[in-house]
Amino acid sequence: GVGGAEGEAASVGVGVTFGQFPKGSEHAGALFVKMMQEGGPAEMSGQVQLGDILFEVDSKNAYKRSISKIQSRILGPELSTVDLVLKRRSIPDAQVGPAANNEPIEAHAPIYITLTR
């Protein structure tokens, strides 16, 4: 049987591909915005930037949390909304890339965003 296939088809995300910080880095295990789907909710909002760290999803802590838990929170019915808190480093540095971000999470500015899936 294909249990839950219908439910999965109805679940959509926010048009973000997340990367994970490598072991040994300041943010090891945390997720960051790696890519955005063209025309997807995140890109269209104009508020999400590459390298932003996922901090909260619908008021639940998402920093260094299990990827499967986070994924199930980000996915939801089309046209429903999801509240995200992203953390953005104070000095963006496109040269080194997000994986080299060793600024403590407290030093990042919080970005509060509501996206429609």
N, C-alpha and C positions, 0 to 999 in steps of 0.2 A: 504493500500500500504506500501511497504518497501522502502520509499524514501531514497535515498542516500546509500543504502546497498552496491551497487557496488563500490562507491567511498571509503567507509569504508574498504572494503576488500583490496583495493589497498594501503591503508595507513599503513605504518609500523613505529615502533619506533626504539629505539637504544638499546633495551635489558636492560632497567633499570626500577626497581620498586622504586618509590620515596616514602619517608615518609614525614610527615609534622611536623614541630616543634610545640609543644603544646603551648596553650595560656600561657602568663606569662613568657615565656622564651625570651632570647635576640633576637632570630630569629623567634619569633611567626609568623606562617603563611608561612614561607619559606619552600621550599622543599629540602630534602637531599637524597642522594643515599642510599637506604635502602638495596636493593639486586640487583645483576646483573645476567642476564640470561646466563647460561653457553654457551659459544660459540657465544654469541651475540656481536654486534659491540662495545659496551662499554668495555666488558671484554677483547675482542680480542685486543683492542687498547693498553691495558696495561697502560693507562694513567688515568683511572678513579679509584678512591678509595671509599670504603664505607665511608659514612659520609660527602663526598664532598657536598657543598651547591650549588644548581643551581642558577646562578647569571644572565646569559644572554643566550638567544636563538636567533641565527641569528641577533645579535646586538640589540635585544629588551630586555629591563629589565625584568627579570623573578623573581627577589627577592621579596618575599611576594606578588606576583601577583596572580590573580585568576587562580585556577588550570585548569579550562576548557580552558582558553586562552592559558596557557602554553602547555597543552596537544596537542591542535590543531597545535601549532607551532612545537612541537617535532615530531609529526607524519607527514609522507610525503611519496611520491612514493618510492618504493623499488629502491635501488641503487642511490638515490639522496643523497646529503650531507647536513649536518646540522652543523653549527658552535656553539659550546657551550663555555661559560665561567663558570668554576666552581670555587668556593672559598674553599680553604683548610686551616684548622686551623694550626697554627704553631706548636702546640704540640698535635699530635694525641694521643688519649687516649681510647684504646679499652675497658678499664675497665668500664668507665662511660657511654659510648655510645653517639651517636651524639646529643640526646635530651638534654644532660647536657652541651652542648657546649654554654658557655656564653661569649666567646671571641667576641669582636665587629667585625663586618664584615670587617672593614678597616684593621684589624690586620691579616686577612686571605690572603694567597698568591693566586693570580689569576692563574688558569690553563686554557690555551687556547687549545681547542681540536676541530678538524673537524672529524666527524664520518660519515661513509657511512651506510645508513639505510639497 
